[in-house]
Amino acid sequence: MQEIAISKFKATCLSVIQDVRRTGKPVRITRFGHPMADLVPPGKGSAMGRVGSLQGSVKALGDIVTPVVEDDGVEPGY
């Protein structure tokens, strides 16, 4: 895995990100020689953070509106 110092990463961030996306090879970002983060390309079909990305993955069974327990009107004492 290619390593890059955090100072160089800060100066060339967009270029490094584009290279990772284009080549598919991850880059390890280091600070004083210690790993800080790994920059990895997105997975195929990655929908992380997209609106509606979980659509169709949950199925509601039964009543989802009525409370599970009865409300006794007393505020919880945290």
PDB file of N, CA, C and O in Angstrom:
ATOM      1  N   MET A   1       0.848  -1.174   0.000  1.00  0.00           N
ATOM      2  CA  MET A   1       0.000   0.000   0.000  1.00  0.00           C
ATOM      3  C   MET A   1       0.897   1.241   0.000  1.00  0.00           C
ATOM      4  O   MET A   1       1.855   1.329   0.767  1.00  0.00           O
ATOM      5  N   GLN A   2       0.571   2.186  -0.864  1.00  0.00           N
ATOM      6  CA  GLN A   2       1.331   3.432  -0.919  1.00  0.00           C
ATOM      7  C   GLN A   2       1.067   4.243   0.343  1.00  0.00           C
ATOM      8  O   GLN A   2      -0.059   4.277   0.839  1.00  0.00           O
ATOM      9  N   GLU A   3       2.103   4.895   0.863  1.00  0.00           N
ATOM     10  CA  GLU A   3       1.966   5.759   2.030  1.00  0.00           C
ATOM     11  C   GLU A   3       2.288   7.188   1.637  1.00  0.00           C
ATOM     12  O   GLU A   3       3.134   7.435   0.778  1.00  0.00           O
ATOM     13  N   ILE A   4       1.602   8.127   2.279  1.00  0.00           N
ATOM     14  CA  ILE A   4       1.823   9.538   2.014  1.00  0.00           C
ATOM     15  C   ILE A   4       1.744  10.288   3.342  1.00  0.00           C
ATOM     16  O   ILE A   4       0.864  10.022   4.161  1.00  0.00           O
ATOM     17  N   ALA A   5       2.664  11.221   3.548  1.00  0.00           N
ATOM     18  CA  ALA A   5       2.655  12.024   4.770  1.00  0.00           C
ATOM     19  C   ALA A   5       1.431  12.944   4.752  1.00  0.00           C
ATOM     20  O   ALA A   5       1.005  13.417   3.698  1.00  0.00           O
ATOM     21  N   ILE A   6       0.886  13.180   5.924  1.00  0.00           N
ATOM     22  CA  ILE A   6      -0.329  13.974   6.019  1.00  0.00           C
ATOM     23  C   ILE A   6      -0.127  15.388   5.460  1.00  0.00           C
ATOM     24  O   ILE A   6      -1.055  15.963   4.891  1.00  0.00           O
ATOM     25  N   SER A   7       1.066  15.946   5.615  1.00  0.00           N
ATOM     26  CA  SER A   7       1.330  17.285   5.080  1.00  0.00           C
ATOM     27  C   SER A   7       1.260  17.289   3.557  1.00  0.00           C
ATOM     28  O   SER A   7       0.722  18.222   2.961  1.00  0.00           O
ATOM     29  N   LYS A   8       1.801  16.248   2.927  1.00  0.00           N
ATOM     30  CA  LYS A   8       1.724  16.142   1.471  1.00  0.00           C
ATOM     31  C   LYS A   8       0.293  15.863   1.035  1.00  0.00           C
ATOM     32  O   LYS A   8      -0.159  16.383   0.014  1.00  0.00           O
ATOM     33  N   PHE A   9      -0.427  15.041   1.807  1.00  0.00           N
ATOM     34  CA  PHE A   9      -1.825  14.750   1.485  1.00  0.00           C
ATOM     35  C   PHE A   9      -2.655  16.028   1.508  1.00  0.00           C
ATOM     36  O   PHE A   9      -3.479  16.255   0.622  1.00  0.00           O
ATOM     37  N   LYS A  10      -2.435  16.862   2.525  1.00  0.00           N
ATOM     38  CA  LYS A  10      -3.175  18.118   2.626  1.00  0.00           C
ATOM     39  C   LYS A  10      -2.937  19.004   1.406  1.00  0.00           C
ATOM     40  O   LYS A  10      -3.854  19.674   0.931  1.00  0.00           O
ATOM     41  N   ALA A  11      -1.703  19.005   0.900  1.00  0.00           N
ATOM     42  CA  ALA A  11      -1.356  19.854  -0.240  1.00  0.00           C
ATOM     43  C   ALA A  11      -1.876  19.301  -1.572  1.00  0.00           C
ATOM     44  O   ALA A  11      -2.100  20.057  -2.517  1.00  0.00           O
ATOM     45  N   THR A  12      -2.066  17.967  -1.641  1.00  0.00           N
ATOM     46  CA  THR A  12      -2.448  17.336  -2.907  1.00  0.00           C
ATOM     47  C   THR A  12      -3.706  16.477  -2.765  1.00  0.00           C
ATOM     48  O   THR A  12      -3.883  15.503  -3.497  1.00  0.00           O
ATOM     49  N   CYS A  13      -4.554  16.830  -1.845  1.00  0.00           N
ATOM     50  CA  CYS A  13      -5.718  16.017  -1.478  1.00  0.00           C
ATOM     51  C   CYS A  13      -6.565  15.585  -2.680  1.00  0.00           C
ATOM     52  O   CYS A  13      -6.806  14.392  -2.864  1.00  0.00           O
ATOM     53  N   LEU A  14      -7.012  16.529  -3.487  1.00  0.00           N
ATOM     54  CA  LEU A  14      -7.900  16.186  -4.603  1.00  0.00           C
ATOM     55  C   LEU A  14      -7.219  15.261  -5.601  1.00  0.00           C
ATOM     56  O   LEU A  14      -7.844  14.339  -6.125  1.00  0.00           O
ATOM     57  N   SER A  15      -5.952  15.502  -5.862  1.00  0.00           N
ATOM     58  CA  SER A  15      -5.205  14.657  -6.785  1.00  0.00           C
ATOM     59  C   SER A  15      -5.079  13.234  -6.251  1.00  0.00           C
ATOM     60  O   SER A  15      -5.250  12.271  -6.998  1.00  0.00           O
ATOM     61  N   VAL A  16      -4.781  13.100  -4.965  1.00  0.00           N
ATOM     62  CA  VAL A  16      -4.646  11.775  -4.345  1.00  0.00           C
ATOM     63  C   VAL A  16      -5.978  11.035  -4.397  1.00  0.00           C
ATOM     64  O   VAL A  16      -6.014   9.850  -4.730  1.00  0.00           O
ATOM     65  N   ILE A  17      -7.057  11.713  -4.076  1.00  0.00           N
ATOM     66  CA  ILE A  17      -8.387  11.087  -4.106  1.00  0.00           C
ATOM     67  C   ILE A  17      -8.727  10.626  -5.522  1.00  0.00           C
ATOM     68  O   ILE A  17      -9.245   9.524  -5.707  1.00  0.00           O
ATOM     69  N   GLN A  18      -8.441  11.453  -6.513  1.00  0.00           N
ATOM     70  CA  GLN A  18      -8.717  11.068  -7.898  1.00  0.00           C
ATOM     71  C   GLN A  18      -7.883   9.858  -8.305  1.00  0.00           C
ATOM     72  O   GLN A  18      -8.380   8.972  -9.000  1.00  0.00           O
ATOM     73  N   ASP A  19      -6.624   9.810  -7.880  1.00  0.00           N
ATOM     74  CA  ASP A  19      -5.767   8.658  -8.197  1.00  0.00           C
ATOM     75  C   ASP A  19      -6.304   7.372  -7.577  1.00  0.00           C
ATOM     76  O   ASP A  19      -6.317   6.325  -8.223  1.00  0.00           O
ATOM     77  N   VAL A  20      -6.746   7.452  -6.328  1.00  0.00           N
ATOM     78  CA  VAL A  20      -7.302   6.265  -5.654  1.00  0.00           C
ATOM     79  C   VAL A  20      -8.552   5.798  -6.380  1.00  0.00           C
ATOM     80  O   VAL A  20      -8.746   4.599  -6.582  1.00  0.00           O
ATOM     81  N   ARG A  21      -9.385   6.727  -6.767  1.00  0.00           N
ATOM     82  CA  ARG A  21     -10.621   6.355  -7.467  1.00  0.00           C
ATOM     83  C   ARG A  21     -10.301   5.751  -8.833  1.00  0.00           C
ATOM     84  O   ARG A  21     -10.919   4.765  -9.235  1.00  0.00           O
ATOM     85  N   ARG A  22      -9.339   6.338  -9.547  1.00  0.00           N
ATOM     86  CA  ARG A  22      -8.992   5.885 -10.884  1.00  0.00           C
ATOM     87  C   ARG A  22      -8.294   4.526 -10.867  1.00  0.00           C
ATOM     88  O   ARG A  22      -8.630   3.641 -11.655  1.00  0.00           O
ATOM     89  N   THR A  23      -7.322   4.363  -9.969  1.00  0.00           N
ATOM     90  CA  THR A  23      -6.525   3.130  -9.959  1.00  0.00           C
ATOM     91  C   THR A  23      -7.131   2.017  -9.106  1.00  0.00           C
ATOM     92  O   THR A  23      -6.876   0.836  -9.342  1.00  0.00           O
ATOM     93  N   GLY A  24      -7.935   2.401  -8.111  1.00  0.00           N
ATOM     94  CA  GLY A  24      -8.502   1.405  -7.207  1.00  0.00           C
ATOM     95  C   GLY A  24      -7.538   0.966  -6.131  1.00  0.00           C
ATOM     96  O   GLY A  24      -7.849   0.059  -5.359  1.00  0.00           O
ATOM     97  N   LYS A  25      -6.356   1.598  -6.061  1.00  0.00           N
ATOM     98  CA  LYS A  25      -5.350   1.227  -5.061  1.00  0.00           C
ATOM     99  C   LYS A  25      -5.451   2.160  -3.856  1.00  0.00           C
ATOM    100  O   LYS A  25      -5.451   3.380  -4.023  1.00  0.00           O
ATOM    101  N   PRO A  26      -5.538   1.608  -2.650  1.00  0.00           N
ATOM    102  CA  PRO A  26      -5.657   2.438  -1.445  1.00  0.00           C
ATOM    103  C   PRO A  26      -4.354   3.163  -1.121  1.00  0.00           C
ATOM    104  O   PRO A  26      -3.279   2.767  -1.570  1.00  0.00           O
ATOM    105  N   VAL A  27      -4.471   4.225  -0.337  1.00  0.00           N
ATOM    106  CA  VAL A  27      -3.325   5.011   0.113  1.00  0.00           C
ATOM    107  C   VAL A  27      -3.423   5.160   1.628  1.00  0.00           C
ATOM    108  O   VAL A  27      -4.486   5.468   2.166  1.00  0.00           O
ATOM    109  N   ARG A  28      -2.301   4.937   2.308  1.00  0.00           N
ATOM    110  CA  ARG A  28      -2.249   5.122   3.766  1.00  0.00           C
ATOM    111  C   ARG A  28      -1.685   6.507   4.064  1.00  0.00           C
ATOM    112  O   ARG A  28      -0.620   6.874   3.567  1.00  0.00           O
ATOM    113  N   ILE A  29      -2.404   7.270   4.876  1.00  0.00           N
ATOM    114  CA  ILE A  29      -1.975   8.611   5.265  1.00  0.00           C
ATOM    115  C   ILE A  29      -1.303   8.497   6.627  1.00  0.00           C
ATOM    116  O   ILE A  29      -1.875   7.952   7.571  1.00  0.00           O
ATOM    117  N   THR A  30      -0.064   9.026   6.717  1.00  0.00           N
ATOM    118  CA  THR A  30       0.709   8.883   7.946  1.00  0.00           C
ATOM    119  C   THR A  30       1.057  10.249   8.532  1.00  0.00           C
ATOM    120  O   THR A  30       1.066  11.266   7.838  1.00  0.00           O
ATOM    121  N   ARG A  31       1.340  10.237   9.829  1.00  0.00           N
ATOM    122  CA  ARG A  31       1.815  11.427  10.532  1.00  0.00           C
ATOM    123  C   ARG A  31       2.996  10.982  11.381  1.00  0.00           C
ATOM    124  O   ARG A  31       2.853  10.132  12.260  1.00  0.00           O
ATOM    125  N   PHE A  32       4.142  11.549  11.121  1.00  0.00           N
ATOM    126  CA  PHE A  32       5.377  11.154  11.791  1.00  0.00           C
ATOM    127  C   PHE A  32       5.616   9.646  11.665  1.00  0.00           C
ATOM    128  O   PHE A  32       6.117   9.006  12.589  1.00  0.00           O
ATOM    129  N   GLY A  33       5.248   9.094  10.508  1.00  0.00           N
ATOM    130  CA  GLY A  33       5.462   7.681  10.232  1.00  0.00           C
ATOM    131  C   GLY A  33       4.410   6.739  10.795  1.00  0.00           C
ATOM    132  O   GLY A  33       4.468   5.533  10.556  1.00  0.00           O
ATOM    133  N   HIS A  34       3.453   7.272  11.538  1.00  0.00           N
ATOM    134  CA  HIS A  34       2.394   6.442  12.121  1.00  0.00           C
ATOM    135  C   HIS A  34       1.120   6.552  11.277  1.00  0.00           C
ATOM    136  O   HIS A  34       0.739   7.652  10.878  1.00  0.00           O
ATOM    137  N   PRO A  35       0.463   5.427  11.005  1.00  0.00           N
ATOM    138  CA  PRO A  35      -0.758   5.458  10.205  1.00  0.00           C
ATOM    139  C   PRO A  35      -1.857   6.286  10.885  1.00  0.00           C
ATOM    140  O   PRO A  35      -2.123   6.120  12.075  1.00  0.00           O
ATOM    141  N   MET A  36      -2.481   7.165  10.125  1.00  0.00           N
ATOM    142  CA  MET A  36      -3.598   7.966  10.625  1.00  0.00           C
ATOM    143  C   MET A  36      -4.910   7.536   9.985  1.00  0.00           C
ATOM    144  O   MET A  36      -5.950   7.503  10.643  1.00  0.00           O
ATOM    145  N   ALA A  37      -4.854   7.201   8.680  1.00  0.00           N
ATOM    146  CA  ALA A  37      -6.075   6.825   7.964  1.00  0.00           C
ATOM    147  C   ALA A  37      -5.691   6.082   6.689  1.00  0.00           C
ATOM    148  O   ALA A  37      -4.585   6.232   6.170  1.00  0.00           O
ATOM    149  N   ASP A  38      -6.625   5.285   6.200  1.00  0.00           N
ATOM    150  CA  ASP A  38      -6.476   4.628   4.907  1.00  0.00           C
ATOM    151  C   ASP A  38      -7.534   5.197   3.978  1.00  0.00           C
ATOM    152  O   ASP A  38      -8.716   5.217   4.320  1.00  0.00           O
ATOM    153  N   LEU A  39      -7.124   5.654   2.824  1.00  0.00           N
ATOM    154  CA  LEU A  39      -8.034   6.153   1.810  1.00  0.00           C
ATOM    155  C   LEU A  39      -8.255   5.020   0.828  1.00  0.00           C
ATOM    156  O   LEU A  39      -7.330   4.604   0.131  1.00  0.00           O
ATOM    157  N   VAL A  40      -9.474   4.523   0.774  1.00  0.00           N
ATOM    158  CA  VAL A  40      -9.788   3.381  -0.082  1.00  0.00           C
ATOM    159  C   VAL A  40     -10.844   3.789  -1.099  1.00  0.00           C
ATOM    160  O   VAL A  40     -11.655   4.673  -0.827  1.00  0.00           O
ATOM    161  N   PRO A  41     -10.843   3.154  -2.269  1.00  0.00           N
ATOM    162  CA  PRO A  41     -11.856   3.489  -3.271  1.00  0.00           C
ATOM    163  C   PRO A  41     -13.219   2.988  -2.827  1.00  0.00           C
ATOM    164  O   PRO A  41     -13.310   2.041  -2.047  1.00  0.00           O
ATOM    165  N   PRO A  42     -14.285   3.620  -3.321  1.00  0.00           N
ATOM    166  CA  PRO A  42     -15.622   3.143  -2.977  1.00  0.00           C
ATOM    167  C   PRO A  42     -15.864   1.768  -3.584  1.00  0.00           C
ATOM    168  O   PRO A  42     -15.341   1.446  -4.651  1.00  0.00           O
ATOM    169  N   GLY A  43     -16.663   0.963  -2.892  1.00  0.00           N
ATOM    170  CA  GLY A  43     -17.001  -0.355  -3.415  1.00  0.00           C
ATOM    171  C   GLY A  43     -17.948  -0.238  -4.592  1.00  0.00           C
ATOM    172  O   GLY A  43     -18.584   0.797  -4.791  1.00  0.00           O
ATOM    173  N   LYS A  44     -18.036  -1.293  -5.361  1.00  0.00           N
ATOM    174  CA  LYS A  44     -18.953  -1.288  -6.496  1.00  0.00           C
ATOM    175  C   LYS A  44     -20.378  -1.148  -5.994  1.00  0.00           C
ATOM    176  O   LYS A  44     -20.790  -1.852  -5.072  1.00  0.00           O
ATOM    177  N   GLY A  45     -21.126  -0.245  -6.594  1.00  0.00           N
ATOM    178  CA  GLY A  45     -22.510  -0.030  -6.205  1.00  0.00           C
ATOM    179  C   GLY A  45     -22.638   0.598  -4.839  1.00  0.00           C
ATOM    180  O   GLY A  45     -23.698   0.523  -4.217  1.00  0.00           O
ATOM    181  N   SER A  46     -21.572   1.216  -4.361  1.00  0.00           N
ATOM    182  CA  SER A  46     -21.614   1.844  -3.048  1.00  0.00           C
ATOM    183  C   SER A  46     -22.668   2.932  -3.026  1.00  0.00           C
ATOM    184  O   SER A  46     -22.622   3.870  -3.822  1.00  0.00           O
ATOM    185  N   ALA A  47     -23.615   2.807  -2.112  1.00  0.00           N
ATOM    186  CA  ALA A  47     -24.708   3.776  -2.016  1.00  0.00           C
ATOM    187  C   ALA A  47     -24.656   4.517  -0.694  1.00  0.00           C
ATOM    188  O   ALA A  47     -25.615   5.184  -0.307  1.00  0.00           O
ATOM    189  N   MET A  48     -23.535   4.398  -0.006  1.00  0.00           N
ATOM    190  CA  MET A  48     -23.415   5.009   1.300  1.00  0.00           C
ATOM    191  C   MET A  48     -23.640   6.519   1.227  1.00  0.00           C
ATOM    192  O   MET A  48     -22.966   7.221   0.472  1.00  0.00           O
ATOM    193  N   GLY A  49     -24.576   7.000   2.005  1.00  0.00           N
ATOM    194  CA  GLY A  49     -24.836   8.424   2.057  1.00  0.00           C
ATOM    195  C   GLY A  49     -25.812   8.922   1.014  1.00  0.00           C
ATOM    196  O   GLY A  49     -26.144  10.108   1.010  1.00  0.00           O
ATOM    197  N   ARG A  50     -26.275   8.075   0.146  1.00  0.00           N
ATOM    198  CA  ARG A  50     -27.227   8.503  -0.869  1.00  0.00           C
ATOM    199  C   ARG A  50     -28.641   8.414  -0.321  1.00  0.00           C
ATOM    200  O   ARG A  50     -28.994   7.463   0.376  1.00  0.00           O
ATOM    201  N   VAL A  51     -29.442   9.417  -0.645  1.00  0.00           N
ATOM    202  CA  VAL A  51     -30.838   9.414  -0.223  1.00  0.00           C
ATOM    203  C   VAL A  51     -31.546   8.245  -0.894  1.00  0.00           C
ATOM    204  O   VAL A  51     -31.434   8.046  -2.103  1.00  0.00           O
ATOM    205  N   GLY A  52     -32.273   7.477  -0.092  1.00  0.00           N
ATOM    206  CA  GLY A  52     -33.017   6.345  -0.622  1.00  0.00           C
ATOM    207  C   GLY A  52     -32.183   5.097  -0.810  1.00  0.00           C
ATOM    208  O   GLY A  52     -32.657   4.125  -1.397  1.00  0.00           O
ATOM    209  N   SER A  53     -30.942   5.099  -0.322  1.00  0.00           N
ATOM    210  CA  SER A  53     -30.065   3.957  -0.553  1.00  0.00           C
ATOM    211  C   SER A  53     -30.540   2.697   0.167  1.00  0.00           C
ATOM    212  O   SER A  53     -30.172   1.589  -0.223  1.00  0.00           O
ATOM    213  N   LEU A  54     -31.346   2.852   1.205  1.00  0.00           N
ATOM    214  CA  LEU A  54     -31.856   1.684   1.930  1.00  0.00           C
ATOM    215  C   LEU A  54     -33.291   1.333   1.541  1.00  0.00           C
ATOM    216  O   LEU A  54     -33.924   0.479   2.163  1.00  0.00           O
ATOM    217  N   GLN A  55     -33.789   2.000   0.510  1.00  0.00           N
ATOM    218  CA  GLN A  55     -35.159   1.747   0.072  1.00  0.00           C
ATOM    219  C   GLN A  55     -35.335   0.278  -0.274  1.00  0.00           C
ATOM    220  O   GLN A  55     -34.546  -0.297  -1.024  1.00  0.00           O
ATOM    221  N   GLY A  56     -36.377  -0.318   0.279  1.00  0.00           N
ATOM    222  CA  GLY A  56     -36.672  -1.709   0.015  1.00  0.00           C
ATOM    223  C   GLY A  56     -35.930  -2.688   0.906  1.00  0.00           C
ATOM    224  O   GLY A  56     -36.100  -3.899   0.759  1.00  0.00           O
ATOM    225  N   SER A  57     -35.109  -2.194   1.829  1.00  0.00           N
ATOM    226  CA  SER A  57     -34.333  -3.095   2.668  1.00  0.00           C
ATOM    227  C   SER A  57     -35.006  -3.371   4.014  1.00  0.00           C
ATOM    228  O   SER A  57     -34.541  -4.217   4.779  1.00  0.00           O
ATOM    229  N   VAL A  58     -36.102  -2.659   4.306  1.00  0.00           N
ATOM    230  CA  VAL A  58     -36.808  -2.841   5.563  1.00  0.00           C
ATOM    231  C   VAL A  58     -38.269  -3.120   5.263  1.00  0.00           C
ATOM    232  O   VAL A  58     -38.860  -2.509   4.372  1.00  0.00           O
ATOM    233  N   LYS A  59     -38.846  -4.047   6.013  1.00  0.00           N
ATOM    234  CA  LYS A  59     -40.253  -4.365   5.834  1.00  0.00           C
ATOM    235  C   LYS A  59     -40.947  -4.202   7.179  1.00  0.00           C
ATOM    236  O   LYS A  59     -40.576  -4.849   8.159  1.00  0.00           O
ATOM    237  N   ALA A  60     -41.960  -3.333   7.222  1.00  0.00           N
ATOM    238  CA  ALA A  60     -42.707  -3.104   8.456  1.00  0.00           C
ATOM    239  C   ALA A  60     -43.737  -4.214   8.628  1.00  0.00           C
ATOM    240  O   ALA A  60     -44.539  -4.481   7.733  1.00  0.00           O
ATOM    241  N   LEU A  61     -43.701  -4.851   9.789  1.00  0.00           N
ATOM    242  CA  LEU A  61     -44.654  -5.909  10.096  1.00  0.00           C
ATOM    243  C   LEU A  61     -45.512  -5.463  11.265  1.00  0.00           C
ATOM    244  O   LEU A  61     -45.000  -5.276  12.369  1.00  0.00           O
ATOM    245  N   GLY A  62     -46.786  -5.292  11.048  1.00  0.00           N
ATOM    246  CA  GLY A  62     -47.675  -4.891  12.126  1.00  0.00           C
ATOM    247  C   GLY A  62     -47.773  -3.389  12.276  1.00  0.00           C
ATOM    248  O   GLY A  62     -47.423  -2.636  11.367  1.00  0.00           O
ATOM    249  N   ASP A  63     -48.253  -2.957  13.439  1.00  0.00           N
ATOM    250  CA  ASP A  63     -48.504  -1.559  13.731  1.00  0.00           C
ATOM    251  C   ASP A  63     -47.200  -0.872  14.149  1.00  0.00           C
ATOM    252  O   ASP A  63     -46.570  -1.266  15.130  1.00  0.00           O
ATOM    253  N   ILE A  64     -46.800   0.163  13.392  1.00  0.00           N
ATOM    254  CA  ILE A  64     -45.572   0.879  13.735  1.00  0.00           C
ATOM    255  C   ILE A  64     -45.855   2.245  14.349  1.00  0.00           C
ATOM    256  O   ILE A  64     -44.929   3.016  14.600  1.00  0.00           O
ATOM    257  N   VAL A  65     -47.145   2.555  14.595  1.00  0.00           N
ATOM    258  CA  VAL A  65     -47.530   3.856  15.114  1.00  0.00           C
ATOM    259  C   VAL A  65     -47.853   3.805  16.608  1.00  0.00           C
ATOM    260  O   VAL A  65     -47.445   4.686  17.365  1.00  0.00           O
ATOM    261  N   THR A  66     -48.569   2.795  17.021  1.00  0.00           N
ATOM    262  CA  THR A  66     -48.985   2.683  18.414  1.00  0.00           C
ATOM    263  C   THR A  66     -47.780   2.391  19.309  1.00  0.00           C
ATOM    264  O   THR A  66     -46.952   1.545  18.973  1.00  0.00           O
ATOM    265  N   PRO A  67     -47.675   3.095  20.463  1.00  0.00           N
ATOM    266  CA  PRO A  67     -46.553   2.846  21.377  1.00  0.00           C
ATOM    267  C   PRO A  67     -46.538   1.403  21.876  1.00  0.00           C
ATOM    268  O   PRO A  67     -47.585   0.768  21.996  1.00  0.00           O
ATOM    269  N   VAL A  68     -45.363   0.903  22.159  1.00  0.00           N
ATOM    270  CA  VAL A  68     -45.194  -0.466  22.637  1.00  0.00           C
ATOM    271  C   VAL A  68     -45.664  -0.579  24.079  1.00  0.00           C
ATOM    272  O   VAL A  68     -46.251  -1.588  24.470  1.00  0.00           O
ATOM    273  N   VAL A  69     -45.405   0.460  24.869  1.00  0.00           N
ATOM    274  CA  VAL A  69     -45.845   0.488  26.265  1.00  0.00           C
ATOM    275  C   VAL A  69     -46.838   1.630  26.446  1.00  0.00           C
ATOM    276  O   VAL A  69     -46.834   2.596  25.683  1.00  0.00           O
ATOM    277  N   GLU A  70     -47.687   1.509  27.460  1.00  0.00           N
ATOM    278  CA  GLU A  70     -48.666   2.554  27.718  1.00  0.00           C
ATOM    279  C   GLU A  70     -47.996   3.754  28.377  1.00  0.00           C
ATOM    280  O   GLU A  70     -47.070   3.604  29.174  1.00  0.00           O
ATOM    281  N   ASP A  71     -48.478   4.946  28.032  1.00  0.00           N
ATOM    282  CA  ASP A  71     -47.946   6.189  28.595  1.00  0.00           C
ATOM    283  C   ASP A  71     -48.701   6.459  29.889  1.00  0.00           C
ATOM    284  O   ASP A  71     -49.917   6.647  29.883  1.00  0.00           O
ATOM    285  N   ASP A  72     -47.951   6.477  31.020  1.00  0.00           N
ATOM    286  CA  ASP A  72     -48.583   6.733  32.320  1.00  0.00           C
ATOM    287  C   ASP A  72     -48.599   8.217  32.660  1.00  0.00           C
ATOM    288  O   ASP A  72     -49.081   8.604  33.724  1.00  0.00           O
ATOM    289  N   GLY A  73     -48.072   9.057  31.755  1.00  0.00           N
ATOM    290  CA  GLY A  73     -48.101  10.500  31.963  1.00  0.00           C
ATOM    291  C   GLY A  73     -46.993  11.017  32.870  1.00  0.00           C
ATOM    292  O   GLY A  73     -46.924  12.220  33.125  1.00  0.00           O
ATOM    293  N   VAL A  74     -46.140  10.151  33.353  1.00  0.00           N
ATOM    294  CA  VAL A  74     -45.070  10.564  34.255  1.00  0.00           C
ATOM    295  C   VAL A  74     -43.791  10.739  33.438  1.00  0.00           C
ATOM    296  O   VAL A  74     -43.411   9.866  32.657  1.00  0.00           O
ATOM    297  N   GLU A  75     -43.132  11.887  33.635  1.00  0.00           N
ATOM    298  CA  GLU A  75     -41.884  12.157  32.931  1.00  0.00           C
ATOM    299  C   GLU A  75     -40.777  11.267  33.518  1.00  0.00           C
ATOM    300  O   GLU A  75     -40.721  11.062  34.731  1.00  0.00           O
ATOM    301  N   PRO A  76     -39.912  10.748  32.665  1.00  0.00           N
ATOM    302  CA  PRO A  76     -38.819   9.923  33.192  1.00  0.00           C
ATOM    303  C   PRO A  76     -37.862  10.787  34.009  1.00  0.00           C
ATOM    304  O   PRO A  76     -37.601  11.935  33.649  1.00  0.00           O
ATOM    305  N   GLY A  77     -37.350  10.253  35.085  1.00  0.00           N
ATOM    306  CA  GLY A  77     -36.433  10.986  35.943  1.00  0.00           C
ATOM    307  C   GLY A  77     -34.990  10.681  35.623  1.00  0.00           C
ATOM    308  O   GLY A  77     -34.384   9.803  36.237  1.00  0.00           O
ATOM    309  N   TYR A  78     -34.437  11.397  34.669  1.00  0.00           N
ATOM    310  CA  TYR A  78     -33.042  11.162  34.271  1.00  0.00           C
ATOM    311  C   TYR A  78     -32.124  11.826  35.216  1.00  0.00           C
ATOM    312  O   TYR A  78     -30.906  11.745  35.053  1.00  0.00           O
TER     313      TYR A  78
END
